[in-house]
Amino acid sequence: MKISVELTLTPLQDDFEPPIINFIKKLRNSGLTVLENPLSTQVYGDYDQVMGLLQSQIRDTFENLEHVVLSMKLVKSDRSDYEPHF
């Protein structure tokens, strides 16, 4: 089963960029389809692969940051090729 996941990582600290960059780089190195925009990062692929990656990367990020928020949306389908039709 294919899924699409949208993630927004928000470290609650002054120096917030390095943890976000580190998180995104680890997602990029996964071999999955990863797209970014200024507000979020999207990961696309097989459910078990995406969720396995997210489980380990979220755990690692949470263990290394004292205060952090992660917003996540899941869609059952691979929407990586979406283009507006209007």
N, C-alpha and C positions, 0 to 999 in steps of 0.2 A: 504494500500500500504506500502510495506517495503522499507526502505532506509538504506544506509550506509553513514556515514559522517566522514570525516577525518578533524581533527582540529590541528592547531599549534598556541598556544598562545605565544606571544612574548612581555612581559612587557619591555618597554624601560627605564630601571632603573638599577642601580648597583645590588641591592638586588632582583633579578628577580625570584629566586626559590620559595619563599613562595607563591606568587600569583598563580603560575603554579600548585603547589601541592594542594592548596586550590580548584582551579578550577577542577582538576582531582578528588579529593575526593568527591566533590559535584556530579560529573557525576557518579562516582561509586555507590553512595548511591541512585541513581534513580531507580534501579531495571532493567535497560536496560543492554544490552550486551555492555561492555566497554573493549576495548583492548588497550594496550599501547606499544609503542616502544620508543627508545631514541629520535626520531624526531617528533613524533605526537601521537595523541590519536584518536581512532576510536570509534564511537558510532553507534550501530545497533538497528533497531526496527521499529515500526510503525511510519509512517510519522508524524502524529499529536502528538504523545508522544515525539518523538525525537525533533521536532521543538519547541514544548512547553517548554521542558526542556532547550534547547539551548537559546531560547528567554529570559527566566528568568535569566539563568546563565551568558549569555553574558552581559546583562544589568547590573547585579550586579557587574560583574568584571569591566566593563567600568566605572561604577559610583565610584568604589573604587580605580582606577588607573588613574593617570594623563595622561600618554602616554602609549598606548598599541596597538599592531597589532594582529589581529586574521585572520589567513588564514583558509579557509574552502573549502572542496570539497564535493559535494553531488553526490551519485550514486543511481539511482532508482533500488534497489534490496538489499537484505540482503546478503552481501558478507562475513559475519563473519566466514563461514566455508571454505573459499577459501584456497586451498593448491596448490602450483605449480605442474604442471604435467610434468615438464621437469627436 
